[in-house]
Amino acid sequence: MRHLVLVLALLALTGTAAACGKKADLEPPPGQKSDFPRQYPR
């Protein structure tokens, strides 16, 4: 029983961690300019 709870907890944590991050295309849509790379003042 204890192992089942541990496995379920690990699966829940793995699922939430896998949902993080940028999944969209890195290129801007057609007709829009990119904001990157930005030039910061020194």
C-alpha distance matrix in Angstrom:
0.0 3.8 5.4 5.2 6.5 8.8 10.0 10.8 12.6 14.5 15.6 16.8 18.7 20.2 21.4 23.2 24.7 26.0 27.8 29.9 33.3 36.5 36.4 40.0 43.0 44.6 48.1 49.7 50.6 54.1 56.8 54.9 55.4 52.6 52.2 51.1 52.0 53.2 55.9 55.3 58.4 58.9
3.8 0.0 3.8 5.4 5.3 6.4 8.8 10.1 10.8 12.5 14.5 15.6 16.8 18.5 20.3 21.7 22.8 24.5 26.5 28.1 31.5 34.9 35.1 38.8 41.8 43.1 46.7 48.3 49.5 53.1 55.7 53.6 53.8 50.9 50.2 49.0 49.8 50.9 53.5 52.7 55.7 56.0
5.4 3.8 0.0 3.8 5.4 5.0 6.1 8.6 9.8 10.5 12.2 14.2 15.4 16.3 18.3 20.2 21.1 22.3 24.6 26.4 29.6 33.0 33.0 36.7 39.5 40.8 44.4 46.2 47.4 50.9 53.7 51.7 51.9 49.0 48.5 47.1 47.9 49.2 51.8 51.4 54.4 54.7
5.2 5.4 3.8 0.0 3.8 5.4 5.2 6.1 8.6 9.9 10.6 12.3 14.3 15.3 16.6 18.7 20.1 21.1 23.0 25.2 28.5 31.7 31.4 35.0 38.0 39.6 43.1 44.7 45.7 49.2 51.9 50.1 50.5 47.8 47.5 46.3 47.3 48.7 51.5 51.1 54.3 54.9
6.5 5.3 5.4 3.8 0.0 3.8 5.5 5.2 6.1 8.6 9.9 10.6 12.4 14.2 15.5 16.9 18.5 20.0 21.6 23.5 27.0 30.3 30.4 34.0 37.2 38.6 42.1 43.6 44.6 48.2 50.8 48.7 49.1 46.3 45.8 44.8 45.7 46.8 49.6 49.0 52.0 52.7
8.8 6.4 5.0 5.4 3.8 0.0 3.8 5.5 5.1 6.2 8.6 9.9 10.7 12.2 14.3 15.7 16.5 18.3 20.4 21.9 25.2 28.6 29.0 32.6 35.6 36.8 40.4 42.1 43.4 47.0 49.6 47.4 47.5 44.6 44.0 42.7 43.5 44.6 47.3 46.7 49.7 50.1
10.0 8.8 6.1 5.2 5.5 3.8 0.0 3.8 5.4 5.1 6.2 8.6 10.0 10.5 12.3 14.5 15.4 16.4 18.6 20.7 23.8 27.0 26.9 30.6 33.5 34.9 38.4 40.2 41.4 44.8 47.6 45.7 46.0 43.1 42.8 41.5 42.3 43.8 46.6 46.3 49.5 50.1
10.8 10.1 8.6 6.1 5.2 5.5 3.8 0.0 3.8 5.5 5.1 6.2 8.7 9.9 10.6 12.6 14.4 15.4 17.0 19.3 22.7 25.8 25.6 29.2 32.3 33.9 37.4 38.9 39.8 43.3 46.0 44.1 44.6 41.9 41.6 40.6 41.7 43.0 45.9 45.6 48.8 49.7
12.6 10.8 9.8 8.6 6.1 5.1 5.4 3.8 0.0 3.8 5.5 5.1 6.3 8.6 10.0 10.9 12.4 14.3 15.9 17.5 21.0 24.4 24.7 28.3 31.5 32.7 36.3 37.7 38.9 42.6 45.1 42.9 43.2 40.3 39.7 38.7 39.6 40.7 43.5 43.0 46.1 46.8
14.5 12.5 10.5 9.9 8.6 6.2 5.1 5.5 3.8 0.0 3.8 5.4 5.1 6.0 8.6 10.1 10.5 12.1 14.4 16.0 19.1 22.5 22.8 26.5 29.5 30.6 34.2 36.0 37.3 40.9 43.5 41.4 41.5 38.5 38.0 36.7 37.5 38.9 41.6 41.2 44.4 45.0
15.6 14.5 12.2 10.6 9.9 8.6 6.2 5.1 5.5 3.8 0.0 3.8 5.5 5.1 6.1 8.8 9.9 10.5 12.6 14.9 18.1 21.1 20.9 24.5 27.5 29.0 32.5 34.2 35.2 38.8 41.5 39.6 40.0 37.2 37.1 35.9 37.0 38.5 41.5 41.4 44.7 45.6
16.8 15.6 14.2 12.3 10.6 9.9 8.6 6.2 5.1 5.4 3.8 0.0 3.8 5.5 5.2 6.4 8.7 10.1 11.1 13.3 16.8 20.0 20.0 23.5 26.8 28.3 31.7 33.1 34.1 37.7 40.2 38.2 38.6 35.9 35.5 34.7 35.9 37.1 40.1 39.9 43.1 44.2
18.7 16.8 15.4 14.3 12.4 10.7 10.0 8.7 6.3 5.1 5.5 3.8 0.0 3.8 5.4 5.3 6.2 8.6 10.1 11.3 14.8 18.2 18.9 22.5 25.7 26.7 30.3 31.7 33.1 36.8 39.2 36.9 37.0 34.1 33.5 32.4 33.4 34.5 37.3 37.0 40.1 41.0
20.2 18.5 16.3 15.3 14.2 12.2 10.5 9.9 8.6 6.0 5.1 5.5 3.8 0.0 3.8 5.5 5.2 6.1 8.7 10.4 13.4 16.6 16.8 20.5 23.4 24.6 28.2 30.0 31.3 34.9 37.6 35.5 35.6 32.7 32.4 31.1 32.0 33.5 36.5 36.4 39.8 40.6
21.4 20.3 18.3 16.6 15.5 14.3 12.3 10.6 10.0 8.6 6.1 5.2 5.4 3.8 0.0 3.8 5.5 5.2 6.5 9.2 12.4 15.3 15.0 18.6 21.7 23.3 26.7 28.2 29.2 32.8 35.5 33.5 34.0 31.4 31.3 30.4 31.6 33.1 36.3 36.4 39.9 41.1
23.2 21.7 20.2 18.7 16.9 15.7 14.5 12.6 10.9 10.1 8.8 6.4 5.3 5.5 3.8 0.0 3.8 5.4 5.2 6.9 10.6 13.8 14.3 17.7 21.1 22.3 25.8 26.9 28.1 31.8 34.2 32.0 32.3 29.6 29.1 28.4 29.7 30.8 33.9 33.8 37.1 38.4
24.7 22.8 21.1 20.1 18.5 16.5 15.4 14.4 12.4 10.5 9.9 8.7 6.2 5.2 5.5 3.8 0.0 3.8 5.4 5.5 8.7 12.2 13.2 16.8 19.8 20.6 24.2 25.8 27.4 31.1 33.5 31.1 31.0 28.1 27.5 26.3 27.3 28.7 31.6 31.5 34.9 35.9
26.0 24.5 22.3 21.1 20.0 18.3 16.4 15.4 14.3 12.1 10.5 10.1 8.6 6.1 5.2 5.4 3.8 0.0 3.8 5.5 7.9 10.7 10.7 14.5 17.4 18.6 22.1 23.9 25.3 28.8 31.5 29.5 29.6 26.8 26.8 25.6 26.7 28.5 31.6 32.0 35.5 36.7
27.8 26.5 24.6 23.0 21.6 20.4 18.6 17.0 15.9 14.4 12.6 11.1 10.1 8.7 6.5 5.2 5.4 3.8 0.0 3.8 6.7 9.1 9.1 12.5 15.9 17.3 20.7 22.0 23.1 26.7 29.2 27.2 27.6 25.0 25.0 24.3 25.8 27.2 30.6 30.9 34.5 36.0
29.9 28.1 26.4 25.2 23.5 21.9 20.7 19.3 17.5 16.0 14.9 13.3 11.3 10.4 9.2 6.9 5.5 5.5 3.8 0.0 3.8 7.1 8.7 11.9 15.1 15.8 19.3 20.5 22.2 25.9 28.1 25.7 25.7 22.8 22.3 21.4 22.8 24.0 27.2 27.4 30.9 32.3
33.3 31.5 29.6 28.5 27.0 25.2 23.8 22.7 21.0 19.1 18.1 16.8 14.8 13.4 12.4 10.6 8.7 7.9 6.7 3.8 0.0 3.8 6.3 9.3 12.0 12.2 15.9 17.3 19.3 23.0 25.2 22.6 22.4 19.4 19.0 17.9 19.2 20.8 24.0 24.5 28.1 29.6
36.5 34.9 33.0 31.7 30.3 28.6 27.0 25.8 24.4 22.5 21.1 20.0 18.2 16.6 15.3 13.8 12.2 10.7 9.1 7.1 3.8 0.0 3.8 5.8 8.4 8.7 12.3 13.6 15.5 19.2 21.4 19.0 18.9 16.1 16.2 15.3 17.0 18.8 22.3 23.2 26.9 28.8
36.4 35.1 33.0 31.4 30.4 29.0 26.9 25.6 24.7 22.8 20.9 20.0 18.9 16.8 15.0 14.3 13.2 10.7 9.1 8.7 6.3 3.8 0.0 3.8 6.8 8.6 11.8 13.4 14.6 18.1 20.9 19.0 19.5 17.1 18.0 17.3 19.1 21.3 24.9 26.2 30.0 31.9
40.0 38.8 36.7 35.0 34.0 32.6 30.6 29.2 28.3 26.5 24.5 23.5 22.5 20.5 18.6 17.7 16.8 14.5 12.5 11.9 9.3 5.8 3.8 0.0 3.8 6.3 8.7 9.9 10.8 14.4 17.1 15.4 16.2 14.2 15.6 15.4 17.5 19.7 23.4 25.1 28.9 31.1
43.0 41.8 39.5 38.0 37.2 35.6 33.5 32.3 31.5 29.5 27.5 26.8 25.7 23.4 21.7 21.1 19.8 17.4 15.9 15.1 12.0 8.4 6.8 3.8 0.0 3.8 5.5 7.5 8.8 11.9 14.9 13.5 14.0 12.2 14.3 13.8 15.9 18.5 22.2 24.4 28.1 30.4
44.6 43.1 40.8 39.6 38.6 36.8 34.9 33.9 32.7 30.6 29.0 28.3 26.7 24.6 23.3 22.3 20.6 18.6 17.3 15.8 12.2 8.7 8.6 6.3 3.8 0.0 3.8 6.5 9.3 12.2 14.6 12.6 12.1 9.6 11.4 10.3 12.2 15.0 18.6 20.8 24.6 26.8
48.1 46.7 44.4 43.1 42.1 40.4 38.4 37.4 36.3 34.2 32.5 31.7 30.3 28.2 26.7 25.8 24.2 22.1 20.7 19.3 15.9 12.3 11.8 8.7 5.5 3.8 0.0 3.8 6.6 8.8 11.2 9.7 9.4 7.7 10.6 10.1 12.1 15.0 18.5 21.2 24.8 27.3
49.7 48.3 46.2 44.7 43.6 42.1 40.2 38.9 37.7 36.0 34.2 33.1 31.7 30.0 28.2 26.9 25.8 23.9 22.0 20.5 17.3 13.6 13.4 9.9 7.5 6.5 3.8 0.0 3.8 6.5 8.2 6.2 6.6 5.9 9.0 10.0 12.5 14.6 18.1 20.8 24.2 27.1
50.6 49.5 47.4 45.7 44.6 43.4 41.4 39.8 38.9 37.3 35.2 34.1 33.1 31.3 29.2 28.1 27.4 25.3 23.1 22.2 19.3 15.5 14.6 10.8 8.8 9.3 6.6 3.8 0.0 3.8 6.3 5.8 8.2 8.9 12.1 13.6 16.2 18.1 21.5 24.2 27.5 30.5
54.1 53.1 50.9 49.2 48.2 47.0 44.8 43.3 42.6 40.9 38.8 37.7 36.8 34.9 32.8 31.8 31.1 28.8 26.7 25.9 23.0 19.2 18.1 14.4 11.9 12.2 8.8 6.5 3.8 0.0 3.8 5.6 8.3 10.3 13.8 15.4 17.8 19.7 22.8 25.7 28.8 31.9
56.8 55.7 53.7 51.9 50.8 49.6 47.6 46.0 45.1 43.5 41.5 40.2 39.2 37.6 35.5 34.2 33.5 31.5 29.2 28.1 25.2 21.4 20.9 17.1 14.9 14.6 11.2 8.2 6.3 3.8 0.0 3.8 6.8 9.9 13.1 15.3 17.7 19.0 21.8 24.7 27.5 30.8
54.9 53.6 51.7 50.1 48.7 47.4 45.7 44.1 42.9 41.4 39.6 38.2 36.9 35.5 33.5 32.0 31.1 29.5 27.2 25.7 22.6 19.0 19.0 15.4 13.5 12.6 9.7 6.2 5.8 5.6 3.8 0.0 3.8 6.6 9.5 12.0 14.6 15.6 18.6 21.3 24.2 27.5
55.4 53.8 51.9 50.5 49.1 47.5 46.0 44.6 43.2 41.5 40.0 38.6 37.0 35.6 34.0 32.3 31.0 29.6 27.6 25.7 22.4 18.9 19.5 16.2 14.0 12.1 9.4 6.6 8.2 8.3 6.8 3.8 0.0 3.8 6.6 9.0 11.2 12.3 15.0 18.0 20.8 24.0
52.6 50.9 49.0 47.8 46.3 44.6 43.1 41.9 40.3 38.5 37.2 35.9 34.1 32.7 31.4 29.6 28.1 26.8 25.0 22.8 19.4 16.1 17.1 14.2 12.2 9.6 7.7 5.9 8.9 10.3 9.9 6.6 3.8 0.0 3.8 5.4 8.0 9.4 12.6 15.5 18.7 21.7
52.2 50.2 48.5 47.5 45.8 44.0 42.8 41.6 39.7 38.0 37.1 35.5 33.5 32.4 31.3 29.1 27.5 26.8 25.0 22.3 19.0 16.2 18.0 15.6 14.3 11.4 10.6 9.0 12.1 13.8 13.1 9.5 6.6 3.8 0.0 3.8 6.4 6.5 9.8 12.2 15.4 18.5
51.1 49.0 47.1 46.3 44.8 42.7 41.5 40.6 38.7 36.7 35.9 34.7 32.4 31.1 30.4 28.4 26.3 25.6 24.3 21.4 17.9 15.3 17.3 15.4 13.8 10.3 10.1 10.0 13.6 15.4 15.3 12.0 9.0 5.4 3.8 0.0 2.9 4.9 8.5 11.1 14.7 17.2
52.0 49.8 47.9 47.3 45.7 43.5 42.3 41.7 39.6 37.5 37.0 35.9 33.4 32.0 31.6 29.7 27.3 26.7 25.8 22.8 19.2 17.0 19.1 17.5 15.9 12.2 12.1 12.5 16.2 17.8 17.7 14.6 11.2 8.0 6.4 2.9 0.0 3.8 6.6 9.5 13.1 15.2
53.2 50.9 49.2 48.7 46.8 44.6 43.8 43.0 40.7 38.9 38.5 37.1 34.5 33.5 33.1 30.8 28.7 28.5 27.2 24.0 20.8 18.8 21.3 19.7 18.5 15.0 15.0 14.6 18.1 19.7 19.0 15.6 12.3 9.4 6.5 4.9 3.8 0.0 3.8 6.3 9.8 12.4
55.9 53.5 51.8 51.5 49.6 47.3 46.6 45.9 43.5 41.6 41.5 40.1 37.3 36.5 36.3 33.9 31.6 31.6 30.6 27.2 24.0 22.3 24.9 23.4 22.2 18.6 18.5 18.1 21.5 22.8 21.8 18.6 15.0 12.6 9.8 8.5 6.6 3.8 0.0 3.8 6.6 9.2
55.3 52.7 51.4 51.1 49.0 46.7 46.3 45.6 43.0 41.2 41.4 39.9 37.0 36.4 36.4 33.8 31.5 32.0 30.9 27.4 24.5 23.2 26.2 25.1 24.4 20.8 21.2 20.8 24.2 25.7 24.7 21.3 18.0 15.5 12.2 11.1 9.5 6.3 3.8 0.0 3.8 6.4
58.4 55.7 54.4 54.3 52.0 49.7 49.5 48.8 46.1 44.4 44.7 43.1 40.1 39.8 39.9 37.1 34.9 35.5 34.5 30.9 28.1 26.9 30.0 28.9 28.1 24.6 24.8 24.2 27.5 28.8 27.5 24.2 20.8 18.7 15.4 14.7 13.1 9.8 6.6 3.8 0.0 3.8
58.9 56.0 54.7 54.9 52.7 50.1 50.1 49.7 46.8 45.0 45.6 44.2 41.0 40.6 41.1 38.4 35.9 36.7 36.0 32.3 29.6 28.8 31.9 31.1 30.4 26.8 27.3 27.1 30.5 31.9 30.8 27.5 24.0 21.7 18.5 17.2 15.2 12.4 9.2 6.4 3.8 0.0
